[in-house]
Amino acid sequence: MSDRVEVFSDGACKGNPGPGGWGALLRYGTQEKELWGGEATTTNNRMELMAVIRALEALKRPSRVRVTTDSRYVKQGVTAWMARWKRNGWRTADRRQVKNRDLWECLDQAVSRHELEWRWVRGHAGHPENERADRLAKRGIPKG
C-alpha cells in the first residue's frame, strides 16, 4: 500500500455568486472517505478552495498527499502565487487585496502540515474521481 493519501476535490455553484457546494474524495490504499458541504451564497472559487481545505483538515496526522483538482485557480494559487502574496501582506502584484484571503490563509495553514503534490485535470472530461468529486460538490449545494 502506498503511504500517500489521494485527494480529489471540486467546487460547484448555481450562479456565481449563488448557492454553492464543495466535494472531496479522500483515498488511502483501499479506504475512501467522501466529504461535502456548501453555502447559501458563495462563489465557485470559494467552493474550490473549501474542498481542498476540508479534505486536508480531515487528515488526522501529517501526510504525503496528492491533490487532484480541476481548478487552475487553486493549483496556481498554491504553487505559484501564495508565497508572493504572503510576502506582500496578502496583496497581489498590483497591490490589491487578494480575493478570498480568509480561505487562502486557511489553506496555507492546512498545507503547512503536509507534504503535497498538486495535479490539475480538465473538469467534466471523464476523469472518474474528478466526476465523483463534482457529484459530491453538487450534493453540497443547499436546496431552496
Disulfide bonds with the S-S distance in Angstrom:
none
